[in-house]
Amino acid sequence: MSMRLGPQPGEVIDRRAEFTFSWNGRPSPAYPGDTIASALASCGVRVFSRSFKYHRPRGLLTASFIDPGCMVQVGDEPNVRGAHRLVAPGMEVRSQDAWPALSLDVKAVNELARRALPAGFYYKTFMSPSWLWPAYERVLERFAHGGVVGGVESERDGPARYDKRHAHPDVLVAGGGPAGMAAAVAAAGAGASVMLVEEEHQLGGHLRWGGKPDLVALHELRELVESTPGIEVLTDSVVLGRYDGNWVSVLQRGLPHVDERLVKARAKSLVVAAGLIERPYVFAGNDVPGVMLSTAVRRLVNLHAVKPGHRAVVLTSNADGDAAAEDLDRVGVEVVHVEDARRGGDVVRVRGRGQVREVELGDGRKVPCDLVVTATGWTAAVSLLTMAGNRPRYDATAARFRTDPTMLPADVLATGGVVGDGTCEELAAHGAATGEEAARRAAKDAAVGAAVSPLSVEPHPEIFRGCTHGIVDFSEDVSSKDLFTAVEEGYRSAELAKRYTTATMGPAQGKLETVNVVAIVAEATGQTIAETGTTTWRPPYAPVTLGALAGRPREPRRLSPMASWHERHGAVPLLASAWIRPDHYGDPAGEAAAVRDGVGVIDVTPIGKLDLRGPDVARLLNLVYVNKWSKLEVGRVRYGVMCGDDGVVIDDGVTGRLGDEHYLMSTTSSGAAAVWEWLESWLQTERPHWQVHVTPVTTAYASINLAGPRSRELLQRVVEDIDVDADAFPYMHVRTGRLAGVDGCVLWRIGFTGELSFELHVPAGYGLHVWETLLERGGDLGVRAFGVEAQRILRLEKGHLIVGQDTDGLTKAQGAALDGLVKLDKEDFAGLPELVWQEDLPDGARLVGLRTTSPSLVPAEGSQLLDAAGLICGRITSSRLSPALGRSVCLAQVDLSVAEPGRELTVRLVDGGAATAVVTDQLAQVDPEGVRLRG
Amino acid sequence: MAETVVRARSPIEPPPPVVVVAGWEVSARRSSAELTITDHTPLAKVAVKATWDGPVAETLGVRFGHARRQEWPTGESSGSVLVTASAPGEWLVLAPPAARASLVTWLEKTTENADELVSVIDLTHGRALMRIAGASSADLLAKECGLDLSEASCPDGSALRSAVAGVAADLIRDDLGGIRSYLVHCERSAGQYLSSSLLDAGLEFGVEVAGFELPGI
């Protein structure tokens, strides 16, 4: 049966374009502008969902975003607010969590067990025997409420899209009703940039469903907003929270290309114009479909042209309830009776199951009807003000909690229903004055502004609960009886009663029920509402998806200039911090062998590189490295290790002297940023008088390591103005010059792999050119690209440590077998006192080489080492199979007591087995004398 | 096969057609879109470090937080350069690609007798640089950068350092012909990522890639 009315003056539907969508598999008609709920209601649908605990049938209560009776599944999206989401052609809407059907839900048997499921039952049941918990869990899972994620065919094209945006409005107005609109216009008129945020799909607040004067005012205000420059309007958007310094998060919905956008706004002034929320009346049967708030009725009739019922009884205690009755009468709903609570009228109970059948009034009369409308009071939406540090106080005259605007922080103002009452003109005038003041404060105008005259507050009867028990929290199925029970059990405060019963903890988050909860707890305890106080509103004000909080995936990636070559040649990528590096090209052992036998090239661009200039560079190097640097000559390179103030190794690398006051420092790739900060920290705080400039040049150079016995041959084919003969370019020296037609290259003769090698630093834009030139010109030498894995094998064979792998957060220099490098006779350097102390200690850890007695066994890195007594005495830090040696090579951190060469240790393997390993004489197990390196 | 003519490459993959301009591989694409992103990595980028308020600062003539064009007699290719000062005591001078060597030489000579420590460092290859131009360029950046880009806080000629799409970047407002425009540069290795992020953010504004054209500044 169609409940659609004829055209209404303020309707938001577009009757020119009817379409269909499906509801539980059946086609239903709708117009653009309809919400899912209004479209279904126009078709006579009364039951939209089942309640949380007892699976009672639920209909529309508020017909707004916070309506607890209309949460539905739309495609693969669960828990959609059906009374807010606009319906779209072809949309597939389903009811949630009812089986086998909404009309016949088996889980409704829960209501029979109501006595066993009082408030807090889960603290008392499903406890013992505890071994049955897996069974309890399966039972409880079946009663979890809500829709389904995944497993449902989506109408959407592709995954959901979310993003974020930053904004810096002078004034942010939260709420687009008459006061909010007027505030925005006034603030913009005063020169402020304004962001106006409105939760509904249109601006206007309660004016939208009002009478003719309201509609006229609505259009005037809307036109003002549209025609005033400097106002950005966000509808279908909600302010989620207000944080320190007026950092405000706004969730924007309904964008054409993005599902949800999180707007991070830093507002100079925040104007809260969030208005009033109508609250339900608590009585028996107040959750039967057909019991609605007056605002729900007025929305359905005036916005969506939907008749909410045929025969209505209205319980009213204010002008809005009166107006609802008039609206119903106007559109042909038989208003059978108006019960005036201002004159002592009351509703005792409603009877019906799937819909209202009859209402029993306070005087005992029973009136058959299918619609019961209540208008028993308002709750000020003070959440944002609470987040700004304000504590609302209960005003018995107005029967609601209110904020004192004079107690707000200077950058937060409030206007409209949230602070008082008035006609549309009065609300707009207050809004305008507030907007002007907000703009003045945003501009930090020192002139004293005119005080904003407060709005008056209309008296309202205190009506919260009738003489029967009913539902207080519709989302959580918490009744007033549950609250009384909680108080009886000792939960006598609003906060405790809330947590014990879960009242106000559902999807509406207290907007509908908080004041009723407080009033009922007060009633149960014998205190006043003011004495009972309220709970605390915290962000987010409205539900927000994790997707919106996450935004678009943001994973910075760093690429070397040769990255495209690696990809084309089948490199397996390795994610190292944000760098994408080539791990290998299919045969790491073969790549390592090519380096040992001929020549290989590896992309080492991620190595940190810092350009150091100034007369005090040597002093800085002496300070941050454990060894000595004062006598490093121009053209020489030296290896250095850095320790923190605690003596723990933090980084290593080589530094070359390019000129009298010019050095190039290398660091580990993962330590580049940290070392830069470390140096700057010393220079800016501890040694500000030292003259040193540090400039990161890590990616200004493409870095290529050319390694192997034939590397010099290959280098000679590309270098143009540098003599790279062994005598002219010895080990641990640096040269600059031209390579493959590229000027400004830096060449180091160093070696991490243990072979003759050169590290080439080329201006990055030419990196690919030089790389490809090397490979082409070295074809007859068998040149081969090798990746990080091969490099790890080679350096491990050579016994070269990797900071952070072979050391940890406790490894001091001695523990990393770097004793020979540490010059304790230096005047001072970072970590000196700790290292001096460590030198005399008889214990500690030590980095050693290990060889398994079973040659082919390669223990996993991290494997524990046990001493003869079976006690843990260390761990393996690096482990690989050596192609050169045909056996495993390992480095390990072990207790000093077991570090002597020849000591046998037990390796605890991953599979629980054990193996034997022997401490080697030296860390290097290939060419320990370094002959190949220095060739 | 290795190329015989040495050409420099930006970290940002140029959309086809690709040509070589001033020794750099660049895109030859042209766009009439209202919002464009152009890879300006080929520009010469020379860093100068000195005391923020010393004699070199006076020579360079641009205060911290600002950017300004200067006309310097840097050599054969002398002309406009854009001096940016995104950090105290740090300047980055942007010039046409061909002016790189002469600019370095000119800066070294000009500052060699300054009574303070001065470093002139060629960072041409160390930074990825993009220009975002169009009326909605600030709207695009607002999706990736938390800075207040309003006229009051970031007028034409502002130079700032912040995070853009999660990477440390310098942002210079450099309007062209009255059209709002920003230069964004980050360390080179993150250039492709930053470019892709900005293009993605700009899709809703109809952003298009435009190719590099000389002089570029």
Boltz contact constraints between the chains, C-beta under 6 A:
constraints:
  - contact:
      token1: [A, 165]
      token2: [B, 142]
      max_distance: 6.0
  - contact:
      token1: [A, 165]
      token2: [B, 143]
      max_distance: 6.0
  - contact:
      token1: [A, 166]
      token2: [B, 142]
      max_distance: 6.0
  - contact:
      token1: [A, 166]
      token2: [B, 146]
      max_distance: 6.0
  - contact:
      token1: [A, 168]
      token2: [B, 148]
      max_distance: 6.0
  - contact:
      token1: [A, 168]
      token2: [B, 150]
      max_distance: 6.0
  - contact:
      token1: [A, 257]
      token2: [B, 204]
      max_distance: 6.0
  - contact:
      token1: [A, 554]
      token2: [B, 166]
      max_distance: 6.0
  - contact:
      token1: [A, 556]
      token2: [B, 166]
      max_distance: 6.0
  - contact:
      token1: [A, 556]
      token2: [B, 167]
      max_distance: 6.0
  - contact:
      token1: [A, 556]
      token2: [B, 190]
      max_distance: 6.0
  - contact:
      token1: [A, 556]
      token2: [B, 193]
      max_distance: 6.0
  - contact:
      token1: [A, 557]
      token2: [B, 193]
      max_distance: 6.0
  - contact:
      token1: [A, 558]
      token2: [B, 189]
      max_distance: 6.0
  - contact:
      token1: [A, 558]
      token2: [B, 190]
      max_distance: 6.0
  - contact:
      token1: [A, 559]
      token2: [B, 189]
      max_distance: 6.0
  - contact:
      token1: [A, 559]
      token2: [B, 192]
      max_distance: 6.0
  - contact:
      token1: [A, 611]
      token2: [B, 121]
      max_distance: 6.0
  - contact:
      token1: [A, 613]
      token2: [B, 119]
      max_distance: 6.0
  - contact:
      token1: [A, 614]
      token2: [B, 117]
      max_distance: 6.0
  - contact:
      token1: [A, 691]
      token2: [B, 117]
      max_distance: 6.0
  - contact:
      token1: [A, 693]
      token2: [B, 49]
      max_distance: 6.0
  - contact:
      token1: [A, 693]
      token2: [B, 119]
      max_distance: 6.0
  - contact:
      token1: [A, 695]
      token2: [B, 121]
      max_distance: 6.0
  - contact:
      token1: [A, 697]
      token2: [B, 126]
      max_distance: 6.0
  - contact:
      token1: [A, 699]
      token2: [B, 126]
      max_distance: 6.0
  - contact:
      token1: [A, 699]
      token2: [B, 187]
      max_distance: 6.0
  - contact:
      token1: [A, 699]
      token2: [B, 188]
      max_distance: 6.0
  - contact:
      token1: [A, 699]
      token2: [B, 189]
      max_distance: 6.0
  - contact:
      token1: [A, 700]
      token2: [B, 123]
      max_distance: 6.0
  - contact:
      token1: [A, 700]
      token2: [B, 125]
      max_distance: 6.0
  - contact:
      token1: [A, 700]
      token2: [B, 126]
      max_distance: 6.0
  - contact:
      token1: [A, 741]
      token2: [B, 6]
      max_distance: 6.0
  - contact:
      token1: [A, 763]
      token2: [B, 125]
      max_distance: 6.0
  - contact:
      token1: [A, 764]
      token2: [B, 125]
      max_distance: 6.0
  - contact:
      token1: [A, 764]
      token2: [B, 188]
      max_distance: 6.0
  - contact:
      token1: [A, 765]
      token2: [B, 8]
      max_distance: 6.0
  - contact:
      token1: [A, 765]
      token2: [B, 9]
      max_distance: 6.0
  - contact:
      token1: [A, 765]
      token2: [B, 125]
      max_distance: 6.0
  - contact:
      token1: [A, 766]
      token2: [B, 8]
      max_distance: 6.0
  - contact:
      token1: [A, 768]
      token2: [B, 9]
      max_distance: 6.0
  - contact:
      token1: [A, 769]
      token2: [B, 6]
      max_distance: 6.0
  - contact:
      token1: [A, 772]
      token2: [B, 2]
      max_distance: 6.0
  - contact:
      token1: [A, 773]
      token2: [B, 2]
      max_distance: 6.0
  - contact:
      token1: [A, 776]
      token2: [B, 2]
      max_distance: 6.0
